[in-house]
């Protein structure tokens, strides 16, 4: 499938002391390249600091989706933390 038609593109993140999600632009997807855990992690480390809410907060784990590709949480604890927090405040639209 062409990257132009990918509708679901986002990353859900658990940081040191908060959770958040970011929508991925087509340019982000292009820059990530092959949608693997390693490439997404490298892209986050290199690019996400311009988007973070708190400069001291660093991502601990993430869940990423691009079209039909789904990179799951690396840990059960991070997934539960994200779900617990977002069930109380509602999921951001991505």
N, C-alpha and C positions, 0 to 999 in steps of 0.2 A: 504494500500500500504506500502510496506517495505520502511524504511527510506533510504535504499541503492539506491533506484530508484527515489528519489525526485530530480527533475532537477532544479526547481526554489526555491532558498533559499537566501533571502536577507532581509536587514532592511534599510529603508531610514530614515534618521534622520534630524531633525531640532534642531540645538543647540542654545545657547545664541546669537551667532553672525556668524554662518556659517551653511551650510548644507553638508551632506555627506551620502554615503551609504556604507554598508559593506556586503560582501558575507558571508554566513554562511557555515561553513564546516559541515560535518556529525557529527563530535564531538560536535560542537556548538549546533546542533539540539538535540543531545542526552542529553547534559547538560541542555538545556532549559526544556526538558521534554515535558509535554503536552503543545501544542502551544497555549497559551492564552496570552492576553495582560499583565496580572499580571506576568506570568512567564518570558516573554520576557523582561519586564521592570526590573524585579529582576536580570536577567542575564546581561542586559546592565549595571546596576548599579555596579554589582560585577566584570564584566570582560572587559568592553569596554575601560577602562582607558588606557590600554596598546596599544590601537589602535588609540587614538584620535590625532588630528592634533595639538590642542592647549590645554594645561593643564587647562586653565581657562574656556574652553568651556564645557558646560554640556548639555546633551540632554534635550530638552523641550518637544518634541513630536516625535512620530515615526509611520511608516507604515511598517508592516512586512508581508512577504510572505514565506510560506513553502509548496511547492506542491500546492494543491488545497485550502489550508487554507490562508485566507487573513485577517489580522488584520488592520482595517482602521485607518486613522489618528483620534486622539481624538478630534481635532478641525479643523474647516474649514480654519482658519487662517494659521495653520501650513502646511496644504496641499497646500494652495495657495502659501505660501512662498517657499516651496520646488519646486513646479512646476515653479514658476516665475524664481527662480535662475537657475534651471537646464534647462530651455528652452533657456537661454542665453549662457550657457557653455556646454550644452550637458550632457546627463546622463552617469555617470560612468558605465562601464560594471561590472555587479555583477554576 
